Amino acid sequence: MKVSDVSPVVAPERVAAQQAASTAVQGTPDRVSVNATRNAEASVSAARRSTGTDRASRMQQLEASVRSGTYAPDPGRVAEQLLSDAEVDARLQSMMSH
């Protein structure tokens, strides 16, 4: 086994002093806020409410056309979606294996 990291070891006292100095230079303490999260959650829930009814009606229309035999999907669009999904799966597998 070969060690490639040869950075010098720093004593804990020096690290604490360096961190204190960098905090003093920055001057402004970090802040945490959940307002953005609340706004995002409100937007998501509003979007879900608005699309929920649209999706339900689309699903009912689709079910009716399938049951009546009038549903005719576009073969080119289906093929494109299959290939797109396969490409995403392949990329995820590649990322997971590295």
Beta strands, then each sheet from edge to edge (+ up, - down):
end
